Amino acid sequence: MLPDACIPCEDSPLSITGSILTILTFVYALVVSAAFYLHRLHRANEETYTIFERTAEDIVEQSVEIQAFSSAYLTGSFQHEDRVLQTRMQRLLKRTEEPLQIMQDFASKYVLDFKPDPRLFEKRFFGRAKFAVNSESMRRTHLELDRLRKELRSLEVQILIRHQQRTLREQQEILRKLYESGAQSLDDKDEGLAVDAGNSKISQ
């Protein structure tokens, strides 16, 4: 009588089922990872455009305000104190720093935990063409913000110079009045002495 044939463990139904489940689990994990990765790429791309749009609107708003201040300053029609204008200029200057820093961060850092590899950086914009468009927008935004910063600082320096000139004129006016007051006092004193001397001669 022949001994019963043994089924190898690797060919058993449980082993085959386990292998199939392992393969399906691995494939499912790959699909989920790829879907999550693509979702992050798509979201990062949308957030990038949102930042560009918000920054562009901020630039337009600041440009209009700066031009209005510059025109008012140059024509002398600004009615507020220089310190008020200077404070607003400083606030605008500070407002330009945040979007400028955002643009610099996008240009120098690779979000989504990417390594500093330009090819990986391009992938998050879904290809070279879109990456080039975003890069050009980033470059123009950076240049525009840098121009605004320089214009603000130039205007701020002009305001400081104007304030110093006005302070100097006020000090000169005070000194002039003090000088005139002192000269008048001396004249009055000399006139009084002359009157006293005349009265003394008459009495003699």
Steps between C-alpha positions, in 0.01 A plus 500: 500500500644833394531773762261794465641775275585814695403839359797741520442793732573754225225346286238480772175700452575713807847587372369593157222710652750674728728580205209643302390713796856623548525601134159670507590684821827620345323615182231675704766676709671617180172630356411683823850648527492615137154653543606679817820621333311634197248667728780678685654608170168636375433680827850649507452625144167662588647661812786637291263671258294631792809658652598650164153651455486639854850643469420658164191668647704621796763643266238692301346638819836606640609653170190720486545610862870571455439701183231704679735574789784586263280737301367665816851540635650642180213747445491602866127423521528247782327656800608263777809518713814349354518253785159362401613451142827350617314250721277394211803461275669280757185289529486458122867409495434233760206368296727444200737286702256211556406429135862554397609242756234261368637533148855448621394192693340352189815570304742354755309225683345184366176439685332162550824368654673486162874487480668800334480346154371728220341202320292419807413868538370501143275199561288680759389739221404214265766548237760741373256735322293573808814522712641759258179705522506494879870582507447801273210620715716457805784696340274789393338512843838505668622785279182700554518460877867594500416814300227590750737452792757732343235761417365487854842539653583786265178678592561432868845659473347803327246533780772482764704764316194723470428458871860586589492805274180622662646443847812693399289789369302506825823510701635779282178696552526453877863618497406799284225601742734459796761712325249772414363492853851528645592783263180687587578462871846642447360795304244569772773482764726738309209739449422487872859576592504793260181642654642463850818677396301787347287538811812505714650785297178700520483465876857626535 
